[in-house]
């Protein structure tokens, strides 16, 4: 009975034919385990280690699952690898020390080829006989023959083996990429999740928090329903209008305004001051608009600084001198080269044609002088009358409206003349008999080489002129950064080699070529003269904005003095003029005029003008905000200008009530309104996924619940997660949620205690402040696991019973304002206790699914709505939280029995969570 060969150590269930295959698979496994998103999960739990994950990925079932999607690339790699191994074994068999006769034979062969290429036919035939004679001599000696044949076969096989080795390496890289993308990588994530356990989502393992650390970065902005609604409303108001953006603080109004301003052709974003006067605000907006328009047009706003005269002159002259020096340097060099090349031909043409031209010009000049003299002496009365009439007609043509058309026709004439010269030069080539003869000789004698070099130059020129990448089967032939150098190299090399040919030099040395070049340059100069315009002319609006900045930001004074009288008695008079700042109506009118001109210019270019006024809700009250709208109403309503104004919710409510018995300034100030509502859980998930990719669902739900869907608070609580993880090294949901909720509750109750301290208390009611102090002492360690005493303290505040804790007589002494504060603090404590009961316990996924199955009250999105309801009323919020606690099967009252006072906090630290200093 035959014994079975033992399996190699690298083999796994016969999935790999060679050891190199196993090495590629192991490298792909290590690369997938080193991916940051995977490596971050390894080691957070005892069983989820890199060794266990690697061992799991090397089991027979997992290797089969990983290799199956990549079978095609594996087979290609295996076939090339087997061929490469056969080539390597054959090279090992043929390998021998290089014999000197092999070198001699190769040297004679190369020398014979060189002589055959560059010598005559008899010499080439004689040189061609040397290699065969040398081979015959070697062949007659058996040892020499064997050694030389081995060397030649090895040398012939080695390039093929190197190419095959390179192809094998490419196939290995392709299979490795295929494994990492389609085979091992998806399986690695499943294996790591299995090692982490069923509740792997409860681990804080986000990829990064970069987006949370840059809240104003536009690349992390997620388009919301309010943004789409605002974009539609702006599109509907084609001729301009005023749109209010209403929402609570932190809802994203500023981000929405900045996004819309960035999409406009010209935009100005200003913040409304907390304390203002209409004149100062409009003056600031006017100056900001002028400066923004100058920057938009590529000009620098004037700086009103005290500079020395030398620096002012240098600032004006240095740019012009720098530009003039560049033009002068290149112009002198280029002009000298052109003059040197064309001087002889132009001088020859001038010598031949100048006597005739000069004689004709002298005759015309004498005739003109004779006519003028005769008119002056009165011998030509008719001509004198014609000249006088011509002068009158010339004076009357100074305001002729068709001068612009005449200039346009003159430019067209110059362009036509320039093109005519260039076309005449081109066609003159075909009429030159000498050139036709030379071209025929060139085609007959050296047509192949000349056409090849010409094609090289044309290919280089095509590369220079083409903008699209050259691809073959999806592979780019030349990278963009190498395209222009390669094109110039081909173009210049082809032309240089063409000029090494005698016939090419004869074609270029035709005596008429300098004249043709002169005519072509003259045609180009005529075309350039006709199409020339001043470089970057200053638009009139730019000049207007600069003038307005000088008028608004400076006081201009002009003085003049007049002295009269004889030297013995002098009389002097001095006059001084200074500008007066514009008053408010004049300022409004000038601003509207300038803005209307800017809007008309942008409208012709199919662009939009947006003036965004932010932070109006900082004015303190809805009365102040409405007064602000009423006072700036004069600048609204400019055609083709869209005003976007961020306002608070109460101002938006005033606009919504338009047409009812209540009427306000918003009826005539605003054209429409966009309400920015808090985010839903799905929108919060999208924001956090964009800003903190890899953050799992429980943490998104937790931050959404704490923030109530307000984006600013959502980002803040997301950063708190990162802070807690860095501070405590917690990664489990119950630890991080407990830490975050208790810290937030501690800060909130501290604020309520400060407000309660401003109320009036008695000896019997002062125990309320003592209870709040004890609760804050319980929360100060912020241990996420909690204790029985902490639970009692939280339930004492969350289920606060003023009459039961103080007695009915003492409770009657508490003021209504203090009762309202206590109810708000109690509702927030109940909300925090609910979040602790939901997120601060293990097995979150199972409890979440069970709560969602019990009804709509168990949906996680309802926690965010409860946080929003706390800002409306603590009583409606308690009603909503009662439904949530019922769906999650949480107790609706105290669980540790009624207690009149809050117990004292523990002294020792928690053994599981030692106290961490902030």
C-alpha positions in Angstrom: 0.0 0.0 0.0 1.4 3.4 -1.1 2.0 6.0 1.5 0.4 9.4 0.9 2.8 12.3 0.6 2.6 14.6 3.7 0.9 18.0 3.1 3.2 21.0 3.1 2.9 23.5 6.0 1.7 26.2 3.7 -1.0 24.2 2.1 -4.7 24.7 3.1 -7.1 22.0 1.8 -5.4 21.9 -1.6 -6.4 25.5 -2.5 -2.8 26.5 -3.4 -0.7 24.7 -6.0 2.5 26.4 -5.1 4.0 28.1 -2.0 4.0 31.5 -3.7 0.2 31.4 -3.9 0.0 30.8 -0.1 2.4 33.7 0.4 0.2 36.1 -1.7 -2.9 35.0 0.3 -1.2 35.5 3.6 0.0 38.9 2.5 -3.5 39.8 1.5 -4.8 38.6 4.9 -2.2 40.7 6.8 -3.0 43.8 4.6 -6.7 43.5 5.4 -6.0 43.1 9.1 -3.8 46.2 8.9 -6.6 48.4 7.4 -7.3 51.1 10.0 -11.0 50.4 10.2 -10.2 46.7 11.0 -7.1 47.2 13.1 -9.1 49.6 15.3 -11.5 46.8 16.3 -8.8 44.3 17.2 -7.9 44.1 20.8 -10.9 45.9 22.2 -12.3 42.7 23.5 -10.3 39.7 24.8 -11.4 37.3 22.0 -11.0 39.8 19.2 -7.3 39.7 18.6 -5.2 39.8 15.4 -4.0 36.2 16.0 -7.5 34.8 16.4 -8.7 36.7 13.3 -5.7 35.4 11.2 -6.3 31.9 12.4 -9.9 32.1 11.5 -9.1 33.4 8.0 -6.8 30.4 7.4 -9.5 27.8 8.1 -10.6 25.7 5.2 -14.1 27.1 5.0 -13.0 30.7 5.1 -10.2 30.2 2.6 -12.7 28.6 0.2 -15.1 31.5 0.7 -12.3 34.1 0.2 -10.8 32.5 -2.9 -14.1 31.7 -4.7 -14.8 35.3 -6.0 -11.2 35.6 -7.2 -10.9 32.3 -9.1 -10.2 33.8 -12.5 -7.3 36.0 -11.4 -5.9 33.1 -9.3 -6.0 30.7 -12.3 -4.2 33.3 -14.4 -1.5 33.8 -11.7 -1.1 30.1 -11.2 -0.6 29.4 -14.9 2.1 32.1 -15.2 3.6 31.0 -11.9 4.0 27.4 -13.2 5.5 28.6 -16.5 7.9 30.8 -14.5 9.0 27.9 -12.3 9.7 25.8 -15.4 11.7 28.6 -16.9 13.7 29.0 -13.7 14.5 25.2 -13.5 15.6 25.3 -17.2 17.8 28.3 -16.5 19.3 26.5 -13.5 20.1 23.6 -15.8 21.7 25.8 -18.5 23.6 28.0 -16.1 27.4 27.8 -16.7 30.4 30.0 -16.6 30.7 32.3 -19.6 33.2 30.9 -22.1 35.6 33.5 -23.7 34.8 32.1 -27.2 31.1 33.1 -26.6 32.2 36.7 -26.1 34.5 36.6 -29.2 31.7 35.2 -31.4 29.2 37.9 -30.2 31.7 40.7 -30.6 32.6 39.6 -34.2 28.8 39.4 -35.0 28.1 42.9 -33.7 31.2 44.3 -35.5 30.1 42.7 -38.8 26.6 44.2 -38.5 28.1 47.6 -37.9 30.4 47.4 -40.9 27.5 46.0 -43.1 25.3 49.0 -42.3 27.8 51.8 -42.8 30.0 50.4 -45.7 29.7 49.6 -49.4 28.3 46.3 -50.7 31.7 44.5 -51.2 32.9 45.4 -47.7 29.5 44.4 -46.2 29.7 41.0 -47.9 33.2 40.4 -46.6 32.2 41.4 -43.1 29.2 39.1 -43.2 31.4 36.1 -43.8 33.3 36.6 -40.5 30.6 35.3 -38.0 30.0 32.1 -39.9 33.7 31.3 -40.2 34.1 31.9 -36.5 31.1 29.6 -35.7 32.6 26.8 -37.9 35.8 27.0 -36.0 34.0 26.7 -32.7 31.7 23.9 -34.0 34.6 21.6 -34.9 35.8 21.5 -31.2 33.3 19.4 -29.1 34.0 21.1 -25.8 33.9 24.6 -27.2 30.7 23.8 -29.1 29.0 22.5 -25.9 30.1 25.4 -23.7 29.2 28.1 -26.3 25.8 26.5 -27.0 25.0 26.5 -23.3 25.9 30.1 -23.0 23.9 31.2 -26.1 20.8 29.2 -24.9 21.0 30.7 -21.5 21.5 34.2 -22.8 18.6 33.7 -25.2 16.3 32.4 -22.5 17.1 34.9 -19.8 15.2 37.9 -21.3 12.2 35.7 -21.8 12.4 34.5 -18.2 12.7 38.1 -16.9 9.7 39.1 -18.9 7.7 36.1 -17.6 8.8 36.9 -14.1 7.5 40.4 -14.5 4.2 39.2 -15.9 4.0 36.8 -12.9 4.5 39.6 -10.5 1.8 41.7 -12.2 -0.6 38.7 -12.0 0.3 38.2 -8.3 -0.5 41.9 -7.7 -3.8 41.6 -9.6 -4.8 38.6 -7.6 -3.8 40.3 -4.3 -5.9 43.3 -5.2 -8.8 41.1 -6.2 -8.5 39.3 -2.8 -8.3 42.5 -0.8 -11.3 44.0 -2.6 -13.6 41.1 -3.2 -12.4 38.1 -1.2 -10.5 38.6 2.0 -11.6 42.1 2.9 -15.4 41.4 3.2 -14.6 38.2 4.9 -12.3 39.9 7.4 -15.0 42.3 8.5 -17.4 39.3 9.1 -14.7 37.4 11.0 -13.9 40.4 13.2 -17.6 41.1 13.8 -18.1 37.5 14.9 -15.1 37.7 17.2 -16.5 40.9 18.7 -19.9 39.4 19.5 -23.4 40.1 18.5 -23.4 43.6 20.1 -20.4 44.8 18.1 -22.3 48.0 17.3 -22.1 49.1 20.9 -18.3 49.7 20.5 -17.1 53.2 19.8 -14.8 52.5 16.8 -15.3 55.5 14.4 -12.8 55.8 11.6 -12.1 59.5 12.5 -13.7 62.7 13.8 -12.2 65.1 11.3 -15.5 66.5 10.2 -16.6 67.2 13.7 -13.5 69.1 14.4 -14.2 71.4 11.4 -17.9 72.4 11.8 -17.7 75.2 9.2 -15.9 73.2 6.6 -18.1 73.2 3.5 -16.9 69.7 2.4 -18.8 68.2 5.3 -22.0 70.0 4.7 -25.0 67.8 4.0 -27.8 69.1 1.9 -31.0 69.3 3.9 -34.7 69.7 3.1 -34.4 73.4 4.1 -31.5 73.9 1.6 -33.5 72.4 -1.2 -36.6 74.4 -0.3 -34.5 77.7 -0.2 -33.0 76.9 -3.6 -36.5 76.4 -5.1 -37.8 79.6 -3.7 -34.8 81.6 -5.0 -35.4 80.1 -8.4 -39.1 81.0 -8.3 -38.3 84.6 -7.4 -36.5 85.3 -10.7 -36.6 89.1 -10.3 -35.3 89.1 -6.8 -36.9 89.2 -3.4 -36.4 88.9 0.4 -36.5 85.4 2.0 -36.3 84.9 5.7 -34.6 81.8 7.1 -36.3 80.9 10.4 -35.1 78.4 12.9 -33.8 77.9 16.4 -30.2 78.7 17.4 -27.8 76.1 16.0 -30.3 74.7 13.5 -27.9 75.5 10.6 -29.2 78.9 9.4 -25.7 80.4 9.0 -24.5 77.3 7.1 -27.5 77.5 4.8 -26.9 81.2 4.1 -23.2 80.6 3.4 -24.0 77.7 1.1 -26.4 79.8 -1.0 -24.0 82.7 -1.1 -21.3 80.4 -2.4 -23.5 79.3 -5.2 -24.3 82.9 -6.3 -22.4 84.9 -8.9 -21.9 87.7 -6.5 -22.7 87.6 -2.8 -22.1 89.6 0.4 -22.6 88.0 3.8 -22.8 90.3 6.8 -23.7 89.8 10.5 -26.3 92.0 12.1 -24.8 93.7 15.2 -26.3 93.1 18.6 -26.6 96.9 19.1 -26.9 99.0 16.0 -28.1 102.1 14.4 -29.7 101.9 10.9 -27.2 104.4 9.5 -24.1 102.6 10.8 -25.4 99.2 9.6 -26.2 100.5 6.1 -22.8 102.2 5.9 -21.0 99.0 6.9 -23.1 97.0 4.3 -22.3 99.6 1.6 -18.6 99.5 2.3 -18.6 95.7 2.4 -20.5 95.5 -0.9 -18.0 97.8 -2.6 -15.0 95.9 -1.3 -16.5 92.5 -2.2 -17.2 93.7 -5.7 -13.6 94.9 -6.1 -12.3 91.5 -5.0 -14.9 89.7 -7.2 -13.5 91.6 -10.2 -9.9 90.8 -9.3 -9.0 94.3 -7.9 -7.5 95.2 -4.6 -9.6 97.5 -2.3 -7.8 100.7 -1.5 -6.1 100.8 1.8 -6.5 104.1 3.6 -3.2 104.2 5.5 -0.7 106.9 6.1 2.1 106.2 3.7 5.2 108.3 2.8 5.2 110.0 -0.6 8.0 107.7 -1.7 6.1 104.6 -0.8 2.9 105.8 -2.6 4.9 106.6 -5.8 6.7 103.2 -5.5 3.4 101.4 -5.1 2.1 102.9 -8.3 5.3 102.7 -10.4 6.8 99.4 -9.4 4.1 97.2 -11.1 4.3 99.3 -14.3 8.1 99.2 -14.3 8.2 95.5 -13.6 5.8 94.8 -16.6 7.7 97.3 -18.8 11.0 95.7 -18.0 9.7 92.2 -18.9 8.3 93.5 -22.2 11.4 95.4 -23.0 13.7 92.5 -22.3 11.8 90.0 -24.4 10.9 92.6 -27.0 14.5 93.7 -27.6 15.8 90.1 -27.9 12.9 89.0 -30.2 13.1 92.1 -32.3 16.9 91.8 -32.7 16.6 88.2 -33.9 13.8 89.0 -36.4 15.7 92.1 -37.6 18.9 90.1 -38.1 17.1 87.4 -40.0 15.1 89.6 -42.3 17.4 92.7 -42.8 19.2 91.5 -45.9 16.0 90.6 -47.8 14.2 93.8 -46.8 17.3 95.8 -47.7 17.5 94.1 -51.1 13.8 94.7 -51.8 14.2 98.4 -50.7 17.2 98.9 -53.0 15.2 97.6 -55.9 11.9 99.4 -55.3 12.9 102.5 -53.3 13.9 104.8 -56.3 10.5 104.3 -58.0 8.5 104.7 -54.8 10.6 107.8 -53.8 10.1 109.5 -57.2 6.3 108.8 -57.1 6.1 110.2 -53.6 8.0 113.4 -54.5 5.7 114.0 -57.4 2.6 113.6 -55.3 4.1 116.0 -52.6 4.9 118.7 -55.2 1.4 118.5 -56.7 -0.2 118.8 -53.2 2.1 121.8 -52.4 1.2 123.5 -55.6 -2.5 123.1 -55.0 -2.2 124.5 -51.4 -0.2 127.5 -52.7 -2.7 128.2 -55.4 -5.6 128.2 -52.9 -3.6 130.4 -50.6 -2.9 133.0 -53.3 -6.5 132.9 -54.5 -5.9 131.4 -57.9 -8.3 128.4 -57.3 -11.6 129.8 -56.1 -13.5 126.6 -56.5 -11.0 124.5 -54.6 -11.0 127.1 -51.8 -14.8 126.8 -51.5 -14.5 123.0 -51.4 -11.8 123.2 -48.7 -13.9 125.5 -46.6 -17.0 123.3 -47.0 -14.9 120.3 -46.1 -13.8 122.0 -42.9 -17.4 122.8 -41.9 -18.4 119.2 -42.7 -15.5 117.9 -40.6 -16.5 120.0 -37.6 -20.1 118.7 -37.9 -18.9 115.1 -37.9 -17.4 115.4 -34.5 -20.6 113.9 -32.9 -21.4 111.5 -35.7 -23.0 108.4 -34.3 -21.4 106.1 -36.9 -17.8 106.7 -35.9 -17.9 103.5 -33.9 -19.1 101.6 -37.0 -16.3 103.2 -39.1 -13.7 102.0 -36.5 -15.2 98.6 -36.7 -15.0 98.6 -40.5 -11.4 99.7 -40.3 -10.6 96.9 -38.0 -12.3 94.4 -40.3 -10.3 95.9 -43.2 -7.0 95.4 -41.4 -7.9 91.8 -40.5 -8.8 91.0 -44.1 -5.5 92.6 -45.3 -3.5 90.6 -42.8 -5.2 87.4 -43.8 -4.7 88.2 -47.5 -1.0 88.6 -46.9 -0.7 85.3 -45.1 -2.8 83.5 -47.8 -0.7 85.1 -50.5 2.5 83.8 -48.9 1.0 80.3 -48.7 0.0 80.2 -52.4 3.3 81.7 -53.5 4.9 78.5 -52.5 3.0 76.6 -55.3 4.1 79.1 -57.9 7.8 78.9 -57.3 9.4 76.6 -60.0 12.6 76.1 -58.0 10.6 74.9 -54.9 8.6 72.4 -57.0 11.8 71.0 -58.5 13.4 70.6 -55.1 10.3 68.9 -53.6 10.2 66.5 -56.5 13.9 65.6 -55.9 13.3 65.2 -52.2 10.4 62.8 -52.7 12.4 60.8 -55.2 15.7 60.5 -53.3 14.9 60.5 -49.6 11.2 60.3 -49.4 11.0 57.5 -46.8 13.3 59.1 -44.3 12.0 62.5 -44.8 8.4 61.4 -44.4 9.3 59.5 -41.2 11.0 62.5 -39.7 8.1 64.8 -40.8 5.6 62.4 -39.2 7.6 62.5 -35.9 7.3 66.3 -35.9 3.6 66.1 -36.6 3.0 63.6 -33.8 4.9 65.9 -31.4 2.7 68.9 -32.6 -0.5 66.8 -32.2 0.6 65.9 -28.6 1.1 69.6 -27.8 -2.2 70.7 -29.3 -4.4 67.9 -27.9 -6.0 68.3 -24.5 -7.6 64.8 -24.2 -5.4 62.0 -22.8 -4.3 59.3 -25.2 -5.5 55.9 -24.1 -5.3 52.4 -25.4 -7.6 49.8 -23.7 -8.1 52.1 -20.7 -4.4 52.7 -20.1 -3.0 56.2 -20.4 0.0 56.4 -22.7 1.4 59.7 -21.4 0.7 61.2 -18.0 -0.5 64.8 -18.2 2.7 66.1 -16.5 4.8 64.3 -19.1 2.7 65.1 -22.2 4.1 68.6 -23.0 7.8 67.7 -22.5 7.3 64.6 -24.7 5.5 66.6 -27.4 8.2 69.3 -27.5 11.0 66.6 -27.6 9.4 64.9 -30.6 8.6 68.1 -32.4 12.1 69.7 -32.0 13.9 66.4 -32.6 12.0 65.7 -35.9 12.7 69.3 -37.2 16.4 69.1 -36.2 16.8 65.8 -38.0 14.9 67.1 -41.0 17.3 70.0 -41.3 20.3 67.6 -41.3 19.2 66.5 -44.8 20.8 68.4 -47.7 17.5 68.7 -49.6 15.7 70.1 -46.6 18.4 72.7 -46.1 18.1 73.6 -49.8 14.3 74.0 -49.4 14.8 76.3 -46.4 17.5 78.3 -48.2 15.2 79.5 -51.1 16.0 83.2 -51.7 12.3 84.2 -51.6 11.7 82.7 -48.1 12.7 85.8 -46.1 10.3 88.0 -48.1 7.6 85.5 -47.6 8.3 85.5 -43.8 8.3 89.3 -43.8 4.9 89.4 -45.5 3.5 86.8 -43.1 4.8 88.8 -40.1 3.3 92.0 -41.5 0.0 90.2 -41.9 0.1 89.0 -38.3 0.9 92.5 -37.1 -2.1 93.9 -39.0 -4.3 91.3 -37.4 -2.9 92.0 -34.0 -3.3 95.8 -34.5 -6.9 95.3 -35.5 -7.8 93.0 -32.6 -5.7 94.8 -29.9 -7.4 96.2 -26.9 -6.1 97.6 -23.6 -5.1 94.8 -21.1 -7.6 94.4 -18.4 -9.5 97.7 -18.8 -11.0 98.8 -15.5 -14.8 98.4 -15.6 -16.9 101.4 -14.8 -18.5 99.7 -11.8 -15.0 99.1 -10.3 -14.2 102.8 -10.6 -17.6 103.6 -9.0 -16.9 101.2 -6.1 -13.5 102.8 -5.5 -15.0 106.3 -5.5 -17.7 105.2 -3.1 -15.1 103.8 -0.7 -13.2 107.1 -0.8 -16.4 109.0 -0.2 -17.7 106.8 2.6 -14.4 106.2 4.5 -12.5 109.4 4.1 -13.1 113.2 4.5 -11.8 115.1 1.5 -10.7 118.7 1.9 -9.7 121.1 -0.9 -8.2 124.6 -0.4 -7.5 127.5 -2.8 -5.8 130.9 -2.2 -5.9 134.1 -4.2 -3.5 137.0 -3.7 -4.0 140.4 -5.4 -2.5 143.9 -5.1 0.7 145.7 -5.6 3.8 144.5 -3.7 3.3 147.3 -1.1 -0.3 146.3 -0.3 -1.3 142.6 -0.5 -4.8 141.2 -0.2 -5.2 137.4 0.3 -8.4 135.3 0.1 -8.5 131.5 1.0 -11.4 129.1 0.2 -11.7 125.7 1.8 -14.1 122.9 0.7 -14.7 119.6 2.5 -17.0 116.7 1.7 -20.2 116.2 3.8 -21.0 112.7 4.9 -24.2 111.5 3.1 -27.3 111.5 5.2 -29.5 108.3 5.6 -31.9 108.9 2.6 -29.0 109.7 0.3 -27.1 106.7 1.5 -30.1 104.4 0.9 -30.5 105.9 -2.6 -26.9 105.6 -3.6 -26.7 102.0 -2.2 -29.7 100.9 -4.1 -28.4 102.5 -7.3 -25.0 100.8 -7.0 -26.6 97.4 -6.1 -29.0 97.7 -9.0 -26.1 98.3 -11.5 -24.2 95.3 -10.1 -27.3 93.1 -10.3 -28.0 94.2 -13.9 -24.5 93.2 -14.8 -24.7 89.8 -13.1 -28.2 89.2 -14.6 -26.8 89.7 -18.1 -24.2 87.1 -17.3 -27.0 84.8 -16.0 -25.7 85.0 -12.5 -27.4 85.7 -9.2 -26.7 88.4 -6.6 -27.3 87.4 -3.0 -27.1 89.7 0.1 -27.2 87.5 3.2 -27.8 89.2 6.6 -27.1 86.7 9.4 -27.4 86.7 13.2 -30.6 88.8 13.3 -31.8 86.5 16.0 -29.0 87.9 18.2 -30.8 91.2 18.7 -32.4 89.8 21.8 -36.2 89.8 21.2 -38.7 89.5 18.5 -39.5 93.2 18.9 -36.0 94.2 18.3 -35.7 91.9 15.3 -39.0 93.2 13.8 -37.8 96.8 14.4 -34.6 96.0 12.6 -36.5 94.6 9.6 -38.6 97.7 9.5 -35.6 100.0 9.5 -33.7 98.2 6.7 -36.8 97.8 4.6 -35.7 100.8 2.5 -32.8 98.8 0.9 -34.9 95.7 0.1 -36.7 95.1 -3.2 -33.8 95.8 -5.5 -34.4 94.1 -8.9 -32.5 90.9 -9.4 -31.2 90.9 -5.9 -32.1 88.1 -3.4 -31.9 89.1 0.3 -31.6 86.2 2.7 -32.2 87.1 6.3 -31.8 84.7 9.2 -34.4 85.3 11.9 -35.6 83.6 15.0 -38.7 81.3 15.2 -41.0 84.0 16.7 -40.3 86.3 13.7 -41.1 83.4 11.4 -44.3 82.9 13.3 -45.2 86.5 12.8 -44.8 86.1 9.0 -46.9 82.9 9.0 -49.8 84.8 10.7 -49.9 87.4 7.8 -53.5 88.0 6.6 -55.0 87.3 10.0 -56.1 90.1 12.3 -52.5 90.4 13.5 -50.3 92.2 11.0 -46.7 93.2 11.3 -43.7 94.5 9.5 -43.0 91.1 8.0 -46.0 91.4 5.8 -44.4 94.0 3.6 -40.7 93.2 4.3 -40.5 89.5 3.4 -41.6 87.7 0.3 -41.2 84.2 1.6 -39.8 82.2 4.5 -38.0 79.0 4.9 -38.2 77.1 8.2 -35.1 75.2 9.3 -36.4 72.4 11.4 -34.3 70.1 13.7 -33.0 67.0 12.0 -34.7 63.7 12.0 -32.8 60.6 13.1 -32.1 59.8 9.4 -30.7 63.3 8.7 -28.6 63.1 11.9 -27.2 59.7 10.7 -26.3 61.3 7.4 -24.5 64.2 9.1 -22.5 62.0 11.4 -21.6 59.6 8.7 -20.2 62.4 6.7 -18.3 64.0 9.6 -17.4 60.8 11.6 -17.4 57.9 9.3 -17.7 54.5 10.9 -19.7 55.7 13.9 -22.2 52.9 14.8 -25.9 53.4 15.0 -26.3 53.4 18.9 -23.9 56.4 19.2 -25.7 58.2 16.4 -29.0 57.7 18.2 -27.5 58.8 21.5 -26.1 62.1 20.1 -29.3 62.7 18.2 -31.3 62.3 21.4 -29.1 64.6 23.5 -29.0 67.3 20.8 -32.7 67.0 19.8 -31.6 67.0 16.2 -30.0 70.5 16.3 -26.9 70.2 14.1 -24.7 72.4 16.2 -25.4 70.4 19.4 -25.2 67.2 17.3 -21.6 68.1 16.4 -20.8 69.1 19.9 -22.0 65.8 21.4 -20.1 63.9 18.7 -16.9 65.7 19.8 -17.8 64.8 23.4 -17.8 61.1 22.4 -14.2 61.5 21.1 -13.2 63.4 24.2 -14.6 60.8 26.6 -12.9 58.0 24.7 -9.6 59.8 24.7 -9.9 60.7 28.4 -11.2 57.4 29.9 -10.3 54.8 27.2 -13.9 53.6 27.3 -15.2 51.8 24.2 -18.4 50.2 25.4 -21.8 51.9 24.9 -23.0 51.6 28.5 -19.7 53.2 29.8 -19.5 56.0 27.3 -23.3 56.7 27.3 -23.3 56.8 31.1 -20.3 59.1 31.3 -21.7 61.5 28.7 -25.3 61.6 30.1 -24.2 62.1 33.7 -21.7 64.9 32.7 -24.4 66.7 30.7 -26.9 66.3 33.5 -24.4 67.6 36.1 -23.8 70.8 34.0 -27.5 71.3 33.5 -28.5 70.9 37.1 -25.7 73.2 38.1 -27.3 75.9 35.9 -30.7 75.2 37.4 -29.3 75.5 40.9 -27.8 78.8 40.0 -31.2 80.1 38.9 -32.9 78.6 41.9 -30.4 80.4 44.2 -31.8 83.7 42.9 -35.2 82.9 44.3 -36.5 83.5 47.8 -36.3 80.5 50.2 -37.2 79.9 53.8 -35.8 77.5 56.4 -38.4 74.9 55.5 -38.0 75.2 51.7 -34.2 75.5 51.7 -33.9 71.7 51.7 -34.6 71.8 48.0 -31.2 73.5 47.4 -29.6 71.0 49.7 -31.1 68.2 47.6 -29.7 69.7 44.4 -26.3 70.0 46.0 -26.3 66.4 47.0 -27.4 65.3 43.5 -24.5 67.3 42.0 -22.1 65.6 44.5 -23.4 62.3 43.3 -22.8 63.3 39.6 -19.4 64.8 40.1 -17.4 61.6 39.8 -19.6 60.8 36.7 -19.2 57.0 37.1 -21.1 55.4 34.2 -22.0 52.3 36.1 -23.8 54.2 38.8 -24.8 53.1 42.3 -28.0 52.6 44.3 -27.5 56.0 45.9 -27.0 57.7 42.5 -30.2 56.0 41.3 -32.1 57.3 44.4 -30.7 60.8 43.8 -31.7 60.9 40.1 -35.2 59.5 40.8 -35.6 62.1 43.6 -35.3 64.9 41.1 -36.9 63.1 38.1 -40.1 62.2 40.0 -40.1 65.3 42.2 -43.1 65.6 44.5 -42.9 69.0 46.1 -45.7 68.4 48.6 -44.4 64.9 49.5 -40.9 66.1 50.1 -41.6 69.4 51.9 -45.1 69.0 53.2 -48.1 70.9 52.0 -47.6 73.9 54.2 -43.9 74.3 53.2 -44.6 73.7 49.6 -47.1 76.6 49.6 -44.2 78.9 50.4 -42.4 78.1 47.1 -42.9 80.9 44.5 -44.4 80.2 41.1 -41.2 81.0 39.3 -39.3 78.5 41.5 -41.9 75.9 40.9 -41.5 76.4 37.2 -37.8 76.0 37.4 -38.2 72.9 39.5 -40.6 71.4 37.0 -38.1 72.1 34.2 -35.2 70.5 36.1 -37.3 67.5 37.0 -38.4 67.0 33.4 -34.8 67.2 32.2 -33.6 64.8 34.9 -36.4 62.3 33.8 -35.1 62.7 30.2 -31.5 61.9 31.3 -32.7 59.0 33.4 -34.6 57.6 30.4 -31.5 57.9 28.3 -29.4 56.1 31.0 -32.0 53.3 31.2 -31.9 52.9 27.4 -28.3 53.4 26.5 -26.6 52.7 29.8 -27.5 49.0 29.9 -26.1 46.1 28.0 -27.8 44.2 25.2 -28.9 47.4 23.5 -29.7 45.8 20.1 -32.2 43.3 21.5 -34.0 45.8 23.7 -34.1 48.3 20.7 -35.8 45.7 18.5 -38.3 44.8 21.2 -39.2 48.4 21.9 -39.7 49.1 18.2 -42.0 46.1 17.9 -44.2 47.4 20.7 -45.3 50.5 18.8 -44.3 53.9 17.5 -43.3 55.1 21.0 -40.4 52.7 20.9 -38.7 54.2 17.9 -35.3 55.9 18.6 -36.3 59.0 16.7 -38.8 59.8 19.4 -36.0 60.5 21.9 -34.9 63.4 19.8 -38.5 64.7 19.8 -38.7 64.5 23.5 -35.5 66.6 23.8 -37.2 69.2 21.5 -40.3 69.1 23.6 -38.4 70.1 26.7 -37.8 73.5 25.0 -41.6 73.9 24.6 -43.0 72.7 27.9 -41.8 70.3 30.7 -45.4 69.0 31.1 -45.8 67.9 27.5 -42.3 66.5 27.5 -43.1 64.4 30.6 -46.2 63.0 28.8 -44.1 62.0 25.8 -41.4 60.5 28.0 -44.0 58.5 29.8 -45.0 56.9 26.4 -41.3 56.2 25.6 -40.6 54.5 29.0 -43.7 52.4 28.6 -42.6 51.2 25.2 -39.1 50.3 26.5 -40.7 48.7 29.7 -39.0 51.2 32.0 -40.5 52.0 35.4 -42.8 55.0 35.4 -42.0 55.9 39.0 -39.3 55.6 41.7 -37.9 52.1 42.0 -36.1 52.4 45.3 -39.0 53.6 47.4 -40.0 57.2 48.4 -37.3 59.2 50.1 -37.7 62.7 51.5 -34.0 63.6 51.1 -31.2 62.7 48.7 -28.6 60.3 50.2 -25.0 61.5 50.7 -22.6 60.5 47.9 -20.2 57.6 48.2 -16.7 58.4 49.3 -14.7 55.7 47.5 -14.1 55.5 43.8 -15.7 52.9 41.7 -13.3 49.9 41.3 -14.4 49.4 37.7 -14.3 53.1 36.7 -11.7 55.1 38.7 -12.3 58.8 38.9 -10.8 60.7 35.9 -9.7 64.3 36.3 -11.0 66.5 33.5 
